[in-house]
Amino acid sequence: MYHKNMKPAAQNFNAARVASYLVAFLADEFKKANYRCALVGVSGGLDSAVVVNLCARALGPANTFGIILPYRETARVTLDHAYLVARSSGIRYMKIDISRQVDEYFRNFPQADRVRIGNKIARERMAVLYDLSRHFHALVVGTSNKSERYLGYGTLYGDLACALNPVGDIYKTEMYPLAEYLKVPSEVIKKAPSAELWPGQTDEGELGLSYTEIDAVLQAYVDRKIPPEEIVRTTGLKEEVVRRIVEIVKKTEFKRRLPLVALIPSEIKYSR
């Protein structure tokens, strides 16, 4: 049973075929890059659990490294779920507590709000992952799903950073049947989605929207190019919900682009 009975954005979502495709994708991309090992930040949440299992199938559990990166406020149950995911998938794993470096930095900025601290935590985790990728000669594999990407619900150079992302085209509601197919532990599947950036934080609570609503709008607006007014008419969703999601997509476009490089015309760049 999915959290809050979430249904896939596409009702005919084929978890078996998607899993097979993504396993082949990972195996092929790692071969082309001349890498054998994957490195995944294991949060104890659904998305990283799915990615861990895909990597284990594609490369083998011995070639998949799960890194658990708690901050001092990380809940005990979150750590328990991270260990459960690592052990149930058979991968190699280790824990590194990032509290000291984050807290030392914010001694300089005691007025920092929780969003700023949360972003720093996300970037600190990714800094550790990329350092360990060098140590293990591994590629960092991303875990941000399509819903998060189009909402801009992630930290640039934090959880959004990776060498490749197998789940970036899968909506959050579609991650649930995929997780069930991959036999992710039920405790992880059933819990409320959360970035775990501060105590009690949940994705839907912070966004003020359910993923069922979000994915229905995103599938229509992003995939099928349906205008907002038509989405309201055909889905029965409230106009303010649809317009808010569409506005978020537009405002966060910069997070889905590579850094913009100024291209200088030759007549400006070079003197005659």
Backbone as numpy.savetxt, mean C-alpha at the origin, in Angstrom:
# Nx Ny Nz CAx CAy CAz Cx Cy Cz
-15.04 -14.16 5.80 -15.88 -12.96 5.80 -15.01 -11.72 5.80
-15.25 -10.82 4.87 -14.48 -9.58 4.78 -14.88 -8.63 5.90
-13.98 -7.69 6.17 -14.31 -6.64 7.14 -15.54 -5.86 6.64
-16.55 -5.73 7.52 -17.78 -5.00 7.19 -18.43 -5.51 5.89
-18.27 -6.81 5.63 -18.90 -7.41 4.44 -18.52 -6.71 3.14
-17.29 -6.29 3.03 -16.85 -5.62 1.81 -17.01 -6.54 0.61
-17.52 -5.98 -0.46 -17.65 -6.72 -1.70 -16.68 -6.13 -2.72
-16.11 -6.97 -3.60 -15.17 -6.46 -4.60 -15.81 -5.38 -5.46
-14.99 -4.41 -5.88 -15.49 -3.35 -6.77 -16.08 -3.97 -8.03
-15.40 -4.98 -8.55 -15.94 -5.72 -9.69 -16.48 -7.05 -9.15
-17.77 -7.28 -9.28 -18.40 -8.45 -8.67 -17.87 -9.77 -9.24
-17.34 -9.73 -10.45 -16.81 -10.95 -11.06 -15.31 -11.04 -10.92
-14.73 -10.39 -9.92 -13.29 -10.43 -9.67 -12.82 -11.88 -9.51
-11.83 -12.27 -10.32 -11.34 -13.66 -10.34 -10.02 -13.74 -9.58
-10.10 -14.07 -8.29 -8.92 -14.06 -7.44 -7.86 -15.07 -7.90
-8.28 -16.23 -8.33 -7.33 -17.27 -8.75 -6.52 -16.82 -9.96
-7.18 -16.26 -10.96 -6.48 -15.83 -12.16 -5.59 -14.62 -11.88
-6.07 -13.71 -11.03 -5.27 -12.54 -10.67 -4.01 -12.98 -9.92
-4.16 -13.89 -8.97 -3.00 -14.37 -8.22 -1.98 -15.02 -9.14
-2.46 -15.85 -10.06 -1.56 -16.51 -11.00 -0.82 -15.49 -11.86
-1.55 -14.49 -12.33 -0.95 -13.44 -13.15 0.13 -12.68 -12.38
-0.16 -12.33 -11.14 0.78 -11.54 -10.35 2.02 -12.34 -9.94
1.85 -13.60 -9.68 3.00 -14.46 -9.39 3.93 -14.52 -10.61
3.34 -14.68 -11.79 4.14 -14.69 -13.02 4.79 -13.34 -13.26
4.05 -12.26 -12.99 4.59 -10.90 -13.13 5.82 -10.72 -12.25
5.73 -11.10 -11.00 6.86 -10.94 -10.08 8.06 -11.79 -10.53
7.81 -13.03 -10.86 8.90 -13.90 -11.29 9.61 -13.33 -12.51
8.83 -12.83 -13.46 9.41 -12.29 -14.69 10.18 -11.00 -14.44
9.60 -10.09 -13.64 10.26 -8.80 -13.39 11.55 -8.97 -12.58
11.55 -9.88 -11.65 12.77 -10.12 -10.87 13.85 -10.75 -11.76
13.44 -11.63 -12.65 14.41 -12.23 -13.57 15.01 -11.18 -14.49
14.17 -10.29 -15.02 14.65 -9.24 -15.92 15.60 -8.28 -15.20
15.34 -8.03 -13.91 16.19 -7.13 -13.13 17.41 -7.82 -12.56
17.51 -9.13 -12.76 18.62 -9.93 -12.26 18.68 -9.93 -10.72
17.51 -10.01 -10.12 17.40 -10.14 -8.65 16.64 -11.41 -8.33
16.98 -12.00 -7.20 16.32 -13.24 -6.77 15.49 -13.05 -5.50
15.73 -11.95 -4.78 15.10 -11.79 -3.47 14.21 -10.56 -3.40
13.11 -10.69 -2.66 12.18 -9.59 -2.44 12.22 -9.16 -0.98
12.00 -7.87 -0.77 11.96 -7.30 0.58 10.64 -6.57 0.74
9.88 -6.94 1.77 8.55 -6.37 1.98 8.44 -5.88 3.42
7.94 -4.67 3.60 7.62 -4.20 4.93 6.32 -4.85 5.39
6.38 -5.61 6.47 5.21 -6.36 6.96 4.58 -5.59 8.10
3.39 -5.07 7.86 2.73 -4.21 8.84 1.77 -4.95 9.76
1.40 -6.16 9.39 0.34 -6.85 10.10 -1.01 -6.63 9.47
-1.03 -5.85 8.37 -2.26 -5.55 7.66 -2.47 -6.45 6.45
-3.61 -6.27 5.83 -4.03 -7.12 4.72 -3.13 -7.00 3.49
-2.83 -5.76 3.09 -2.12 -5.54 1.83 -0.71 -6.14 1.86
0.04 -5.89 2.93 1.39 -6.45 2.99 1.33 -7.97 3.11
0.29 -8.50 3.75 0.14 -9.95 3.84 -0.06 -10.57 2.46
-0.87 -9.93 1.64 -1.09 -10.40 0.27 0.22 -10.37 -0.52
0.95 -9.27 -0.42 2.20 -9.13 -1.18 3.23 -10.15 -0.72
3.33 -10.36 0.57 4.25 -11.37 1.10 3.96 -12.73 0.49
2.69 -13.09 0.46 2.32 -14.40 -0.07 2.56 -14.50 -1.58
2.32 -13.43 -2.30 2.61 -13.44 -3.74 4.11 -13.61 -3.99
4.92 -12.89 -3.24 6.38 -12.99 -3.41 6.88 -14.38 -3.04
6.32 -14.94 -1.97 6.73 -16.29 -1.56 6.42 -17.32 -2.64
5.29 -17.14 -3.32 4.94 -18.06 -4.40 5.81 -17.84 -5.63
6.13 -16.59 -5.91 6.90 -16.28 -7.12 8.38 -16.60 -6.99
8.94 -16.32 -5.82 10.39 -16.42 -5.63 10.81 -17.49 -4.64
9.84 -17.99 -3.88 10.14 -18.95 -2.83 10.22 -18.26 -1.48
9.74 -18.89 -0.42 9.79 -18.27 0.91 11.19 -17.91 1.36
12.18 -18.71 0.99 13.56 -18.44 1.40 14.12 -17.19 0.75
13.52 -16.77 -0.36 13.99 -15.58 -1.08 13.10 -14.36 -0.82
12.22 -14.47 0.15 11.34 -13.36 0.51 11.63 -12.94 1.95
11.98 -11.67 2.12 12.31 -11.14 3.44 11.20 -10.20 3.90
10.63 -10.48 5.05 9.63 -9.61 5.64 10.25 -8.82 6.77
10.13 -7.50 6.71 10.73 -6.64 7.73 9.61 -5.98 8.52
9.60 -6.22 9.83 8.59 -5.68 10.74 9.20 -4.47 11.42
8.56 -3.31 11.27 9.16 -2.03 11.68 8.25 -1.26 12.63
8.13 -1.72 13.87 7.22 -1.05 14.81 7.77 0.29 15.30
6.86 1.18 15.63 7.16 2.39 16.38 6.62 2.17 17.78
7.04 2.95 18.73 6.71 2.67 20.14 5.21 2.61 20.41
4.40 3.28 19.59 2.95 3.27 19.79 2.24 2.15 19.03
3.01 1.33 18.32 2.40 0.23 17.57 1.73 -0.73 18.53
0.48 -1.07 18.25 -0.29 -1.94 19.13 0.29 -3.36 19.14
0.18 -4.01 20.29 0.67 -5.39 20.43 0.01 -6.32 19.43
-1.30 -6.13 19.21 -2.01 -7.01 18.28 -1.48 -6.83 16.86
-1.04 -5.61 16.52 -0.47 -5.37 15.19 0.81 -6.17 15.01
1.66 -6.14 16.02 2.89 -6.94 15.97 2.57 -8.43 15.88
1.60 -8.87 16.66 1.21 -10.28 16.63 0.77 -10.69 15.23
0.00 -9.81 14.57 -0.46 -10.12 13.21 0.69 -10.12 12.21
1.65 -9.22 12.39 2.82 -9.19 11.51 3.61 -10.49 11.63
3.82 -10.95 12.85 4.52 -12.22 13.06 3.72 -13.38 12.49
2.40 -13.33 12.66 1.53 -14.39 12.14 1.64 -14.49 10.63
1.64 -13.35 9.95 1.77 -13.33 8.49 3.11 -13.90 8.07
4.18 -13.47 8.73 5.52 -13.93 8.38 5.65 -15.44 8.59
5.18 -15.91 9.71 5.34 -17.34 10.03 4.45 -18.22 9.18
3.23 -17.78 8.93 2.29 -18.61 8.15 2.71 -18.72 6.69
3.42 -17.71 6.18 3.88 -17.73 4.79 5.23 -18.43 4.63
5.92 -18.66 5.75 7.19 -19.37 5.70 8.38 -18.53 5.28
8.20 -17.21 5.18 9.30 -16.36 4.72 10.31 -16.12 5.84
11.45 -15.54 5.47 12.42 -15.09 6.47 12.01 -13.69 6.93
12.19 -13.40 8.21 11.73 -12.11 8.71 12.58 -11.64 9.88
12.49 -10.34 10.13 13.18 -9.73 11.26 12.43 -8.49 11.70
12.63 -8.10 12.95 11.99 -6.90 13.49 13.05 -5.86 13.81
12.77 -4.61 13.42 13.63 -3.48 13.76 12.74 -2.37 14.29
12.94 -1.98 15.52 12.17 -0.91 16.14 12.74 0.44 15.72
11.88 1.31 15.17 12.36 2.60 14.67 12.08 3.75 15.64
11.68 3.44 16.85 11.27 4.48 17.80 12.38 5.48 18.12
13.58 4.98 18.36 14.65 5.86 18.84 15.00 6.93 17.81
15.14 6.54 16.54 15.54 7.53 15.54 14.42 8.55 15.27
13.16 8.08 15.27 12.04 9.00 15.05 11.91 9.98 16.22
11.96 9.46 17.44 11.81 10.31 18.62 12.97 11.29 18.75
14.16 10.84 18.40 15.32 11.74 18.48 15.15 12.90 17.51
14.66 12.63 16.33 14.44 13.69 15.35 13.42 14.70 15.86
12.32 14.21 16.43 11.26 15.13 16.85 11.53 15.82 18.18
12.65 15.50 18.81 13.08 16.32 19.95 13.32 17.75 19.49
13.66 17.91 18.21 13.88 19.25 17.64 12.57 19.95 17.31
11.47 19.19 17.21 10.19 19.76 16.78 9.07 19.24 17.68
9.06 19.62 18.96 8.04 19.10 19.89 6.62 19.51 19.52
6.49 20.51 18.64 5.16 20.98 18.26 4.58 20.20 17.07
5.32 19.24 16.53 4.87 18.52 15.34 3.56 17.78 15.59
2.63 17.87 14.62 1.34 17.19 14.77 1.46 15.72 14.36
0.38 14.97 14.57 0.47 13.53 14.37 0.60 13.14 12.89
0.08 13.99 11.99 0.24 13.69 10.56 1.71 13.80 10.17
2.36 14.84 10.64 3.79 15.01 10.34 4.60 13.86 10.93
4.27 13.47 12.15 4.98 12.35 12.77 4.70 11.05 12.01
3.44 10.87 11.61 3.09 9.68 10.84 3.84 9.59 9.53
3.99 10.73 8.83 4.75 10.74 7.58 6.21 10.40 7.82
6.77 10.92 8.90 8.17 10.63 9.24 8.35 9.14 9.53
7.39 8.56 10.25 7.45 7.12 10.54 7.45 6.32 9.24
6.56 6.69 8.31 6.48 5.98 7.04 7.78 6.10 6.26
8.39 7.27 6.25 9.65 7.47 5.52 10.82 6.80 6.22
10.78 6.76 7.53 11.84 6.07 8.27 11.80 4.58 7.98
10.60 4.04 7.94 10.46 2.63 7.60 11.02 2.33 6.22
10.71 3.20 5.25 11.19 2.95 3.90 12.70 3.12 3.80
13.27 4.05 4.57 14.73 4.21 4.59 15.39 2.93 5.07
14.81 2.31 6.08 15.34 1.04 6.58 15.22 -0.05 5.52
14.06 -0.11 4.86 13.86 -1.14 3.84 14.87 -1.00 2.71
15.13 0.22 2.27 16.07 0.39 1.16 17.50 0.11 1.59
17.84 0.41 2.83 19.17 0.02 3.31 19.29 -1.50 3.34
18.28 -2.19 3.85 18.33 -3.64 3.90 18.27 -4.28 2.52
17.65 -3.58 1.56 17.63 -4.13 0.20 19.04 -4.25 -0.36
19.89 -3.32 0.03 21.31 -3.40 -0.37 21.99 -4.57 0.34
21.69 -4.71 1.63 22.30 -5.78 2.43 21.92 -7.16 1.90
20.65 -7.35 1.57 20.16 -8.66 1.12 20.19 -8.81 -0.40
20.64 -7.79 -1.11 20.58 -7.77 -2.58 19.16 -8.14 -3.02
18.22 -7.32 -2.58 16.80 -7.57 -2.83 16.13 -6.32 -3.38
15.00 -6.52 -4.03 14.18 -5.40 -4.49 13.07 -5.15 -3.48
12.80 -3.87 -3.21 11.70 -3.51 -2.32 10.40 -3.61 -3.10
9.47 -4.39 -2.57 8.19 -4.60 -3.24 7.11 -3.81 -2.51
6.35 -3.01 -3.27 5.35 -2.13 -2.70 4.06 -2.85 -2.34
3.27 -2.21 -1.46 2.04 -2.83 -0.97 0.83 -1.91 -1.07
0.95 -0.77 -1.76 -0.17 0.17 -1.85 -1.17 -0.28 -2.91
-2.43 -0.45 -2.51 -3.45 -0.89 -3.46 -3.95 0.28 -4.31
-4.80 -0.01 -5.27 -5.27 1.00 -6.22 -6.11 2.09 -5.55
-6.90 1.71 -4.57 -7.72 2.69 -3.86 -6.84 3.72 -3.17
-5.81 3.25 -2.47 -4.89 4.15 -1.78 -4.16 5.04 -2.78
-3.75 4.49 -3.88 -3.00 5.25 -4.87 -3.84 6.39 -5.43
-5.10 6.12 -5.76 -5.93 7.16 -6.37 -6.50 8.14 -5.36
-6.47 7.77 -4.09 -6.85 8.74 -3.05 -5.63 9.53 -2.57
-4.45 9.16 -3.05 -3.23 9.78 -2.53 -3.02 9.42 -1.07
-3.57 8.29 -0.67 -3.54 7.89 0.73 -2.26 7.10 1.01
-1.19 7.85 1.05 0.13 7.27 1.28 1.14 8.39 1.35
2.33 8.07 1.81 3.38 9.06 2.01 4.41 8.97 0.90
4.61 10.07 0.18 5.65 10.11 -0.84 7.00 9.75 -0.22
7.72 8.85 -0.88 9.02 8.38 -0.41 8.91 7.65 0.92
7.67 7.31 1.29 7.42 6.46 2.44 6.82 5.17 1.93
5.58 4.86 2.32 4.95 3.62 1.89 4.66 3.57 0.40
4.67 4.71 -0.29 4.45 4.70 -1.74 5.71 4.34 -2.53
6.87 4.35 -1.88 8.13 4.06 -2.57 8.32 2.56 -2.74
8.85 2.14 -3.87 9.13 0.73 -4.11 9.81 0.58 -5.47
10.36 -0.60 -5.70 10.93 -0.91 -7.01 9.85 -1.40 -7.97
8.86 -2.11 -7.43 7.71 -2.56 -8.22 6.57 -2.88 -7.26
5.36 -2.82 -7.79 4.17 -2.99 -6.95 3.19 -3.94 -7.63
3.01 -5.14 -7.09 2.11 -6.09 -7.74 0.62 -5.82 -7.49
0.29 -5.03 -6.48 -1.13 -4.84 -6.13 -1.64 -3.43 -6.41
-0.87 -2.62 -7.11 -1.25 -1.24 -7.36 -2.43 -1.07 -8.30
-2.87 -2.14 -8.97 -4.03 -2.06 -9.86 -5.21 -2.84 -9.28
-5.17 -3.12 -7.98 -6.23 -3.88 -7.32 -6.88 -3.00 -6.27
-8.19 -2.82 -6.37 -8.90 -2.01 -5.39 -8.90 -2.68 -4.02
-9.06 -1.86 -2.99 -9.03 -2.39 -1.63 -10.06 -3.49 -1.42
-11.27 -3.29 -1.90 -12.30 -4.32 -1.72 -11.96 -5.60 -2.47
-11.15 -5.50 -3.52 -10.73 -6.69 -4.26 -9.58 -7.42 -3.57
-8.90 -6.73 -2.64 -7.81 -7.36 -1.91 -8.32 -8.47 -0.99
-9.58 -8.38 -0.57 -10.13 -9.36 0.37 -10.29 -10.75 -0.25
-10.97 -10.88 -1.40 -11.03 -12.21 -2.01 -9.65 -12.73 -2.43
-8.75 -11.82 -2.81 -7.40 -12.25 -3.16 -6.69 -12.80 -1.92
-6.86 -12.12 -0.79 -6.25 -12.58 0.47 -6.82 -13.94 0.87
-8.12 -14.11 0.71 -8.72 -15.40 1.05 -8.17 -16.51 0.16
-8.04 -16.22 -1.13 -7.49 -17.22 -2.05 -6.06 -17.60 -1.67
-5.28 -16.62 -1.23 -3.88 -16.86 -0.86 -3.73 -17.42 0.56
-4.87 -17.60 1.24 -4.90 -18.16 2.59 -4.17 -17.29 3.60
-4.37 -15.99 3.48 -3.90 -15.06 4.51 -4.68 -15.37 5.79
-4.04 -15.33 6.95 -4.75 -15.64 8.21 -6.02 -14.83 8.37
-7.08 -15.48 8.84 -8.39 -14.83 8.95 -8.38 -13.63 9.89
-7.52 -13.66 10.91 -7.44 -12.52 11.84 -7.05 -11.24 11.11
-6.19 -11.37 10.12 -5.72 -10.22 9.35 -6.80 -9.76 8.38
-7.51 -10.70 7.78 -8.55 -10.36 6.82 -9.70 -9.61 7.48
-10.06 -10.01 8.68 -11.25 -9.48 9.32 -11.06 -8.11 9.97
-9.83 -7.71 10.26 -9.65 -6.49 11.04 -9.82 -5.24 10.18
-10.12 -4.13 10.84 -10.34 -2.87 10.13 -9.05 -2.39 9.48
-9.11 -1.92 8.22 -7.91 -1.41 7.55 -7.33 -0.21 8.30
-6.01 -0.22 8.49 -5.36 0.87 9.22 -3.91 0.99 8.80
-3.43 2.24 8.66 -2.02 2.49 8.40 -1.20 2.41 9.68
-1.87 2.34 10.83 -1.21 2.20 12.13 -0.20 3.32 12.39
-0.55 4.53 11.99 0.38 5.65 12.19 0.18 6.33 13.54
-0.96 6.09 14.18 -1.17 6.53 15.56 -2.24 5.64 16.18
-2.29 5.57 17.51 -3.22 4.66 18.18 -4.67 4.91 17.79
-5.37 3.84 17.43 -6.78 3.93 17.09 -7.08 4.40 15.68
-6.04 4.70 14.90 -6.26 5.19 13.54 -6.79 4.07 12.65
-7.82 4.38 11.87 -8.30 3.48 10.83 -8.43 4.25 9.53
-8.28 3.56 8.42 -8.36 4.23 7.11 -9.73 4.88 6.92
-10.78 4.10 7.12 -12.12 4.61 6.86 -12.51 5.71 7.84
-12.03 5.61 9.07 -12.30 6.65 10.05 -11.64 7.96 9.68
-10.39 7.87 9.22 -9.66 9.07 8.84 -10.24 9.69 7.57
-10.62 8.84 6.62 -11.14 9.33 5.35 -12.60 9.80 5.48
-13.31 9.24 6.43 -14.73 9.56 6.55 -15.56 8.92 5.45
-15.03 7.87 4.84 -15.70 7.18 3.74 -15.43 5.69 3.88
-16.34 4.86 3.39 -16.09 3.42 3.38 -15.40 3.04 2.07
-14.61 1.97 2.13 -13.94 1.51 0.91 -14.95 0.99 -0.12
-16.09 0.52 0.34 -17.12 0.10 -0.61 -17.58 1.28 -1.46
-17.81 2.42 -0.81 -18.19 3.64 -1.53 -17.05 4.12 -2.42
-15.86 4.17 -1.84 -14.68 4.67 -2.57 -14.44 3.87 -3.84
-14.47 2.55 -3.71 -14.14 1.71 -4.86 -15.23 1.75 -5.94
-16.47 1.89 -5.52 -17.55 2.01 -6.50 -17.35 3.27 -7.35
-16.98 4.36 -6.70 -16.75 5.61 -7.43 -15.49 5.52 -8.28
-14.41 5.00 -7.71 -13.14 4.93 -8.45 -13.26 4.03 -9.69
-13.95 2.92 -9.54 -14.08 2.03 -10.70 -14.82 2.73 -11.83
-15.84 3.48 -11.45 -16.61 4.20 -12.48 -15.82 5.36 -13.06
-15.20 6.16 -12.20 -14.55 7.39 -12.63 -13.18 7.13 -13.27
-12.38 6.27 -12.67 -11.02 6.02 -13.15 -11.01 5.00 -14.29
-11.68 3.87 -14.08 -11.61 2.79 -15.07 -12.54 3.00 -16.25
-13.76 3.48 -15.97 -14.76 3.57 -17.04 -15.00 4.99 -17.54
-14.28 5.94 -16.92 -14.33 7.35 -17.36 -15.74 7.93 -17.33
-16.52 7.53 -16.36 -17.88 8.03 -16.24 -17.86 9.34 -15.46
-18.53 10.38 -15.93 -18.54 11.67 -15.21 -19.27 11.57 -13.88
-18.93 12.43 -12.91 -19.50 12.35 -11.56 -21.03 12.34 -11.53
-21.67 13.20 -12.32 -23.13 13.28 -12.28 -23.78 11.97 -12.73
-23.13 11.28 -13.67 -23.65 9.99 -14.13 -23.43 8.91 -13.07
-22.31 9.01 -12.34 -22.05 8.05 -11.25 -23.12 8.17 -10.19
-23.49 9.39 -9.85 -24.55 9.62 -8.86 -25.86 8.99 -9.33
-26.17 9.19 -10.59 -27.44 8.70 -11.13 -27.49 7.18 -11.17
-26.37 6.54 -11.51 -26.38 5.08 -11.74 -26.05 4.26 -10.50
-25.38 4.85 -9.52 -24.98 4.07 -8.33 -25.87 4.30 -7.13
-26.57 5.43 -7.10 -27.38 5.75 -5.94 -26.59 6.33 -4.78
-25.28 6.55 -4.99 -24.46 7.18 -3.96 -24.79 8.66 -3.86
-24.59 9.22 -2.67 -24.87 10.64 -2.48 -23.92 11.48 -3.32
-24.46 12.59 -3.84 -23.67 13.47 -4.70 -22.43 13.99 -3.99
-22.56 14.34 -2.69 -21.41 14.87 -1.98 -20.30 13.83 -1.80
-20.69 12.56 -1.68 -19.69 11.49 -1.56 -18.93 11.33 -2.88
-19.66 11.28 -3.98 -19.03 11.11 -5.29 -18.11 12.28 -5.60
-18.61 13.50 -5.40 -17.80 14.67 -5.73 -16.57 14.79 -4.83
-16.71 14.38 -3.58 -15.55 14.44 -2.69 -14.46 13.47 -3.13
-14.85 12.26 -3.50 -13.86 11.28 -3.96 -13.19 11.73 -5.24
-13.98 12.25 -6.18 -13.41 12.74 -7.45 -12.45 13.89 -7.19
-12.80 14.78 -6.28 -11.93 15.91 -5.96 -10.63 15.44 -5.34
-10.69 14.43 -4.49 -9.46 13.88 -3.89 -8.57 13.30 -4.98
-9.15 12.58 -5.91 -8.37 12.00 -7.02 -7.62 13.10 -7.78
-8.32 14.19 -8.08 -7.71 15.29 -8.83 -6.60 15.97 -8.03
-6.85 16.19 -6.73 -5.88 16.91 -5.91 -4.61 16.11 -5.64
-4.70 14.80 -5.73 -3.53 13.96 -5.40 -2.82 13.41 -6.64
-3.13 13.94 -7.81 -2.50 13.48 -9.04 -0.97 13.57 -8.95
-0.45 14.58 -8.26 1.00 14.76 -8.17 1.68 13.58 -7.49
0.97 12.85 -6.67 1.57 11.70 -5.99 1.73 10.50 -6.91
1.06 10.51 -8.04 1.11 9.38 -8.97 2.03 9.65 -10.15
2.74 10.77 -10.11 3.65 11.13 -11.20 5.09 11.03 -10.74
5.98 10.79 -11.68 7.40 10.92 -11.38 7.72 12.38 -11.14
8.80 12.70 -10.40 9.15 14.11 -10.20 9.27 14.84 -11.52
8.69 16.04 -11.57 8.67 16.82 -12.80 10.03 17.46 -13.04
10.58 17.21 -14.19 11.87 17.79 -14.57 11.63 18.93 -15.56
12.20 20.08 -15.30 12.06 21.21 -16.22 12.93 20.96 -17.46
12.29 20.86 -18.61 13.02 20.68 -19.87 13.26 22.04 -20.49
14.52 22.39 -20.66 14.91 23.75 -21.07 15.14 23.76 -22.59
14.44 24.61 -23.33 14.67 24.70 -24.77 16.12 25.05 -25.06
16.64 24.46 -26.12 18.07 24.65 -26.45 18.42 26.11 -26.69
17.44 26.91 -27.24 17.75 28.31 -27.51 17.90 29.10 -26.22
17.35 28.60 -25.13 17.54 29.25 -23.81 18.78 28.70 -23.12
18.98 27.41 -23.25 20.06 26.74 -22.51 21.44 27.08 -23.07
21.54 27.24 -24.39 22.85 27.44 -25.00 22.91 28.80 -25.71
23.96 29.52 -25.45 24.15 30.83 -26.11 24.59 30.61 -27.55
24.25 31.56 -28.39 24.62 31.44 -29.80 25.85 32.27 -30.11
